[in-house]
Amino acid sequence: MKGTNKVSVTAPAHLHTGNFDMTGDLGRLYGTVGFAIDKTLIIEVSRADEIQSEDEDAYLFTKRFVDAFNLGGAEVIVKKSIPKFVGVGYHTTLALSIGTALSRLYNLNLTTE
């Protein structure tokens, strides 16, 4: 396989603010704007024969990605975390960071979109 054997991703935590669309005129019920804040998630992802991570959420997100793209495996180390369940996007940031790292690691050429 082409590609590197290890990828690091650093991503900021974020806050959302927005308005409800009470009439549904916009085609959705809620629209948001995100603001990056001074808290950072840092992960390191390496090729592996199976999925490995001490972080349960990282393990689950990695498993979903590996299964969806039929990849061999990966080890995910959360080097620096952001707070969970306080509204700064921990799970979104972690999931997108893992997807980005795995895309780079396995040369999938995927975007966050």
Summary of the structure (lengths in Angstrom):
residues: 113
radius of gyration: 15.9
end to end distance: 24.6
largest distance: 51.0
contacts: 304
relative contact order: 0.26
helix: 27%
strand: 37%
